[in-house]
Amino acid sequence: MGILARYVLGEVLRVLAFALVIFTGVFFLFGLFGAVRQGLGMLQLLAILPYLLPYPLPYVLPFSALLAATLAFGKLVAENEVLALRACGVHLSTLVVPVLLLASVLALGAVYVNGEVVPYCHRRKNDTVRASFEALLNLGNGSAARFDLHGRELYIGRHQGRDLEDVIFIHEVEGRRVKLMARSASVSLSEEGDRITLRFDKGSITTFDHETGRWSDGGVVDGLYVPIDIPQRTARPEYLPTRLVESELAAVRSILGGSASGPAPGSLVLEGTLTRTAGDATLEAARWAGRRLESVRLTLRVPGGEAAATAPVARIERPADGVPVLSLEGGGAFRGDDPAAGPLVRALDAEVETRYREKDVITRLVTEVHRRWSLAAACLSFVLLGVPIPLVLRQNNRLVPFFVGLVAIAPLYYVPFFAGDVLARQGFAHPLPAIAMWGGNALCGGVGLALVVRVVRRS
């Protein structure tokens, strides 16, 4: 690498590092304020701090690359260094090519950050918030425990499993700080597993009004129930690394294609218990995921009584003849044209199709993958646009090229990119949302490439 290339790369890297630190810090503070507004306690905030830091990187990396390219080349133009190089017969490609190579490396790094690091931080943040609830539900025997339950503080003097003694519970209600002290309390979990309920006995309530600065007696409580929702491990594509998103996509396509032998469904494949009746058949399953059923019991009404069949696993498949089949592991299969079980089998097959098509699962998954790749590619397309702007404008003020580039990327990149996201949310089928997302890179890269060719030829 020549002296000039190292010099230009040094200028770009200095600005890039500065921009990354500043922009990431600003967005990190916004994320921190958002977590505070969600009601997270101090201990939870401290625990999730490392996972909030990478959140803005998918958007900060391309923006910082644009700033670095425009300011570095703006400096070369403002200080007449480009003019001096031309006078010495140095071709501008000597300066431009190394920066474009650096942008390509940055784009590859962004692919890893967007596809692995950010989803990992999403999952870890969610798990950290859930950890207090899980610890409370799995208490053994002991004393002196404290829990932060999504903005609510619970202090326990002694505990035997889910039976608590000498409890203090603090939370905010309509701008007032409420303190509940009880001799005994208990914890229960809802059947759906999405909520805990605290019951307080032999206690009293005091409230603190922030406006008056005074505590007031709220009376005696006995048998008071306080429900608290548990933050769920929501099935969102952005929580999964790219390789698992692609695996989920293959699984859903397999489900919609009528096969139950495709890739194992993951967290985005709709799950739940199942009880269905159609015609003379009733089917119960402890778990339903895609076309796979677990702990299955099939009951058929026959002359003179009922006949039942059980299996640890069953599958709803649609072979080449188009007639759906319910196959029980260990033997036994019921076709959609069977007089007794046929209506149930056909109803289950149709419900699988409806569940996944109505949820637009494929569009969500495909759009998430292209969103990550498009943001990563923006590191290159933004630099491709930012490098020639100072060379074309020839301004002594090095900030002017940056603001021109900033104005340019709004209609060229962000309008198509966010339009693709809106199309996906509105239910438009693939590939229209993905095309819109990549349209921004095509426009930025196309305009930038045309300007680079023009500038290099003129040199």
Stockholm file with secondary structure:
# STOCKHOLM 1.0

chainA/1-459         MGILARYVLGEVLRVLAFALVIFTGVFFLFGLFGAVRQGLGMLQLLAILPYLLPYPLPYVLPFSALLAATLAFGKLVAENEVLALRACGVHLSTLVVPVLLLASVLALGAVYVNGEVVPYCHRRKNDTVRASFEALLNLGNGSAARFDLHGRELYIGRHQGRDLEDVIFIHEVEGRRVKLMARSASVSLSEEGDRITLRFDKGSITTFDHETGRWSDGGVVDGLYVPIDIPQRTARPEYLPTRLVESELAAVRSILGGSASGPAPGSLVLEGTLTRTAGDATLEAARWAGRRLESVRLTLRVPGGEAAATAPVARIERPADGVPVLSLEGGGAFRGDDPAAGPLVRALDAEVETRYREKDVITRLVTEVHRRWSLAAACLSFVLLGVPIPLVLRQNNRLVPFFVGLVAIAPLYYVPFFAGDVLARQGFAHPLPAIAMWGGNALCGGVGLALVVRVVRRS
#=GR chainA/1-459 SS CCHHHHHHHHHHHHHHHHHHHHHHHHHHHHHHHHHHHTTCCHHHHHHHHHHHTTTTHHHHHHHHHHHHHHHHHHHHHHTTHHHHHHHTTCCTHHHHHHHHHHHHHHHHHHHHIIIIIHHHHHHHHHHHHHHHHHHHHTCCEEEEEEEECSSCEEEEEEEETTEEEEEEEEEEETTEEEEEEEEEEEEEECTTSSEEEEEEEEEEEEEEETTTTEEEEEEEESSEEEEEECCCCCCCGGGSCHHHHHHHHHHHHHHHTTCSSSSCCCTTSCEEEEEEEETTEEEEEEEEETTEEEEEEEEEEETTEEEEEEEEEEEEECCTTSCCEEEETTSCEEETTCTTTHHHHHHHHHHHHHHHHHTTHHHHHHHHHHHHHHHHHHHHHHHHHHTHHHHHHCCSSTHHHHHHHHHHHIIIIIHHHHHHHHHHHTTCCTTHHHHHHHHHHHHHHHHHHHHHHHHHHHC
#=GC SS_cons         CCHHHHHHHHHHHHHHHHHHHHHHHHHHHHHHHHHHHTTCCHHHHHHHHHHHTTTTHHHHHHHHHHHHHHHHHHHHHHTTHHHHHHHTTCCTHHHHHHHHHHHHHHHHHHHHIIIIIHHHHHHHHHHHHHHHHHHHHTCCEEEEEEEECSSCEEEEEEEETTEEEEEEEEEEETTEEEEEEEEEEEEEECTTSSEEEEEEEEEEEEEEETTTTEEEEEEEESSEEEEEECCCCCCCGGGSCHHHHHHHHHHHHHHHTTCSSSSCCCTTSCEEEEEEEETTEEEEEEEEETTEEEEEEEEEEETTEEEEEEEEEEEEECCTTSCCEEEETTSCEEETTCTTTHHHHHHHHHHHHHHHHHTTHHHHHHHHHHHHHHHHHHHHHHHHHHTHHHHHHCCSSTHHHHHHHHHHHIIIIIHHHHHHHHHHHTTCCTTHHHHHHHHHHHHHHHHHHHHHHHHHHHC
//
